[in-house]
Amino acid sequence: MKMRLVLFLALAVLGLLGVGVRATWAVPSTPFVQVIDVDDTIDAGMAHRVQRAVDQARQDGATAILVVLKTNGGVVDDANDIRDALQASGIPTIAYVKERAWSAGALIALSCDKIYMAPGSSIGAAEPIPSTPKYISALHAEFVSLAQAHHRNPSIAAAMTDPDVVVPGLKAKGQILSLSANDAKKWHFIDGISDTEIGVLALAGIHQPRLRTAGATWGERIAQFVSDPIVSGFLLTIGFLGILIEMQTLHLIAGIIGIAALALFFGAHIVAGFSNWIVIAIFVLGLLALLFELHVLPGHGISGTVGILLILTSIVLAFGTVTVGLLETAMALVVAVVLFVLALRWLPESAFMRRFAFAGAQSVTEGYTAARPVIGLDGRDGVAQTYLRPAGVASIDGNRYQVQTDGEYIPAQTRIRVKRVEGAKIIVTRA
C-alpha cells in the first residue's frame, strides 16, 4: 500500500513538472527589433553608428532590424558601408521611409529585405555628384543589382540614378525619378504604407515587438557637429593660424591655441568614425618634426618641411574622403595665410603685441631704447640674442638692441653685423 502511494505521488510530481515545462515552452518569446535612425547626412560618422548598432543587434539576437530613413542623402561610399553592414548582419532588414530617402538614402532602402513608406514620404533622386558617365554607370548598376536581389523593378531603380532611363508611363528621358509613397505602392516598388513603426512591423508579420532604438550618443552628436565641414574648416583655420604665429613669435601661446584647435578637430573625427589612430600618429610625427625645426635645430628647413607635409597629410586623411579633405584643408590654409599676413601688418602697430613679442628681452635689467635714433653702429659686429624672424634682439658693443633683417632668418647666438641704420631701425645681416 505504501509503495503504491509513493509511486502515485512520484507520477503526480512528474506530471506537474511536465505541465510546467510544456507551459514554459508554449509561451512565445517577445520579438526584439533593433531600430536604427538614419536621420541626418549619410557620412562616415553615420556609417560608424549604424555598424555599431548592427553589431549590437546581432549579439543580442534581434528578430529584425528596422531602418528609419529621414535623410536627403550623403556620401555614396558611406552608404555602401551601411549596406554592407546590413546585408552581413544575418538578420531580416526592414526599411521605413518616414520622411524621405533621397540619393544615398535610397541606396540604403533598396539594400533592405522589405521597404515601407509613410504617407507623404518620397524615395529616389539619386543622381550622383559629379554626374559624369562613369559615376552614373556605377550607381546605375548598383541600384539595378539591389532591386533584382529583392525582386523589385530594376528599371524604376535605374531611373532614380540615370536621366537617360525611360519608364513608360512613369518617367521620361532627361529626368531623375522620385516616387511618392502612393506611386511607389502603385508600381509595386515597395511592400506597403504605414503611419507608424509598429504598423510597419505588423505589415511585415512581426506583432507586439519590443523596440530598441540605437541613437547617437552625446559624444557622437558633438563629434558629428564638430566634424561638419564648416566647423572643421573653422578649427583648421585657427590651428594653421596658431602655428604660423608661433613660428613667428616662439612664445608658445599661439602654438598651444593652434594645437588645441587641431586636437579638437582630430578628436571629433575619431569619435565620429572618420579617422583613426594611424592618422593621429602621422600628425604627432609631423608636429615633433616641426618643433625640432623651431626649437632644436632652426634654420635648415628640412625637418620643418617634412613636419608641415606630415601634418597636412594627416589632416586630409582625417576627413575620410581625400577629395573633401583636400578642398577643406586648402581653403582653411588659404584663409589662415591671409589672416596671418593681415596680422603681420597690424601686430607691429599694436602696443600689446610689442610687449608680447619682446617681453623676454625687456624683462632683463639691461634694457634698450628703440624709439630714439641710433648713431655710430654702422658696420659694427654683434651676436643675435634671440631668433631674428626677421625681428629680434641682438647684443652690439655690449648693449642690447631691437634689430631686424631684410627678411633673412638668423638663429640665436649667431654673429651678426649692422648693415645700415635708419633712424631708430637697425638692419643687420650675418657677419
Buried (B, 14 or more C-beta within 10 A) or exposed (E): EEEEEEEEEEEEEEEEEEEEEEEEEEEEEEBBBBBBBBBBBBBBBBBBBBBBBBEEBBEEEBBBBBBBBBBBBBBBBBBBBBBBBBBEBEBBBBBBBBBBBBBBBBBBBBBBBBBBBBEEBBBBBBBBEEBEEEBBEBBBEBBBEBBEEBEBBBBBBBBBBBBEBBBEEBBEEEBBBBBBBEBBBEBEBBBBBBEEBBBBBBBBEBEEBEEBEBEBEEEBBBBBEBBBBEBBBBBBBBBBBBBBBBBBBBBEEBBEBBBBBBBBBBBBBBBBBBBEEEBBEBBBBBBEBBBBBBEEEBEEEEBBEBBBEBBBBBBBBBBBBEEBBBBBBEBBBEBBBEBBEEBEEEBEEEEEBBEBBBEBBBEEEEEBEBEEEBEEBEEBEBEBBBBBBBBBBBBBEEBBBBBBBEEBEBBBEBEBBBBEBEEEBBBBBBE
